[in-house]
Amino acid sequence: MIDYIKSSDLYLEVLDKAEQKGYSLNLFSYSESSKKKLDKYGFQKVNFKERKIEIGIDKLVEHDKGAYFHELLHAKLFLEDYPQILRYPKIDLDGTIDYYLSEIGNISQHALIYPIMSELECNHSELDDRYLKQVLENTNLTYKGLGKFFRALELLEGSLRNKNKIEEFKDEILKKQPEEYKLFEKIEKIILAINDPLTMRNAIIKLIDVLEQYLKLSSEKDFFLKYLTRVPLISNNIILEDKADNFFYIEYFNEFADIFIMSKIDNHCCGFIDGSRTSKSDIQKMLNNYTVKQLKERLNI
Ligand SMILES: [Zn+2]
């Protein structure tokens, strides 16, 4: 199958985009399925430092063209500058939070990936059927706190894969898990508004806010995810020539030497700056004097 995939238009397109950006593309299959969760039969990982994109497909599904196309489309979106959620490197986020952030990033891309797969007349219906079966079985479970957010994400993923199936069981789910179902409808609206990198950034930020609310409900603590996760700003030609301080402000905390570049549009972090190398006043001067384009180039945000 790998040879067949490597001769497909999609693979060649992704390879070409990767080469243009100086990334290598490595496609392989692996056998660890028993350890993996039900819905994880493949992955796409970007190693920014080594400029490598790795796509792994579980041997259990290596006969499935859809499994490869799915991961290739994740790589394609990355290469087309769709935003990723980057973590503040000096704090290890709790594993659960890290997992939810990855899911938010994934599901935002799935909003585009599944429709493209339908257009290419390529699916992974075997995987979808298995996934949907589990999602529907989980209607009998009781979720609390953050679990309700998990359930809403699961319903959303199910709906992106097969909307009719979730609709079919709507009444039952609504009766047993009303809060989860309403949350699913809310985040579905956010996700379905995605059609380009800018709308994806907006959706990711809104979902991180919802996650923060549920984390707070569960633990009565703030997690400050709007500072600890950065989503690079998506610029367009209009704002590039505008003054940087129309769009950004800085934030800093006594515990960290670093400076957080925040977007005025949505109050979410766009960049982490090493405060031991650049002072707050230098950054403030840049904001006052630079255009957005100059600031992006200088600070790599
Ligand atoms: Zn995916």
Residues whose N, C-alpha, C, O or C-beta is under 5 A from the ligand:
A	BS01	ZN	none
